[in-house]
Amino acid sequence: MTILAHTTIIDGNIKRASFETLTRCRELASAHDHNFVASIVHPDAQQFVGQVAEYGPSKIVTVEDESLENSVNEPLIQALQSILDEVDPDISVFASTEQTKEILGALGAERGSAVLPDVSAFELTDGGGVRAARPVMAAKILSNTTADKPPVLVSVRAGVYDAEPSPSDPEVQQVDFNYEQPDLVPTLKEQMGSGGEIDLSEAEVIVAAGRGAKDDDGKGKQLVEELADELGAAIGASRALTESGVYDPSLQIGQTGKVVSPQLYIAIGISGAIQHVAGMTNSKHILAINKDPDAPIFDIADFGVVGDLYEIVPELVKQLKANR
């Protein structure tokens, strides 16, 4: 039996979530005595082989082609098809990104594979299938789903597994690939950034602002940014602040925004509505600052501070500077 872990590369860097999926696939392959293969799809895939080899695959397959330069789905789907044809894996595992969500259904339909998207945990069954947990209903409950037999495609949320290197000396194979351009040619017109210097999906620390941090003179926003700057953190926001124009919509965290999984999530003036919690519930540690002691955010927070953020945040910044 073969487990394939695909490596997602965005803006010239391997996504943190891919290192996590590589680790999980290595663990499962080792526990069940299965083959563990990794794949890399990029115009210069060879430059990433060393990083992927740190996570223990016995083999790395690559596809290189200029058509893969931009984030266009059709070339990527064809390249992955070439890899799947070559490797013929029983289980294929991807990091759950926006592009993965778009292409996984197409791959499943082409290959007659079961698809388990955006899971928060997965394991192998005795019959060679996959059992997975998926957050549903705004992450209020977990749905246990099973694909009884291979082939199975799985995408995994970021932050649910730790990335733990275990270097190997894998065989490296480049797969032949010729991009067949379709009659309707997709064209990338514009690639939107996240609106911040640090990618939310990759951030180890996030400072998130909610309705309580909104005021007429922008003092709350200034305090949030000062704290984020001191911590080297990414900035996120609730829907209330993106809709009111305080922050760019690309920084929205929640059911209709981004799903994040930092080591530390600092929620400032965020009540904890289920729509927002759906986007940050996978955070390793949550610190909530809110003046309402009954705010729902305290039900999921690891640490809570009840009080006025306009007093607490400046003191927090002061203490951080004093302890550099």
Buried (B, 14 or more C-beta within 10 A) or exposed (E): BBBBBBBBBBEEEBBBBBBBBBBBBBBBBEEEEBBBBBBBBBBEBEEBBEBBBBBBBBBBBBBBBEBBEEBBEBBBBBBBBBBBEBBEBBBBBBBBBEBBEEBBEBBBEEBEBBBBBBBBBBEBEEEBBBBBBBBEEBBEEBEEBEBEEBBBBBBBBBBBBEBBBEEBEBEBBEBEBEBEEEEEEEEEEEEEEBBBEBBBBBBBBBBBBBBBBBBEEEBBBEBBBBBBEBBEBBBBBBBBBBEEEBBBBBBBBBBBBBBBBBEBBBBBBBBBBBBBBBBBBBBEEBBBBBBEEEBBBBEBBEEBBBEEBBEBBBEBBEEEEEEE
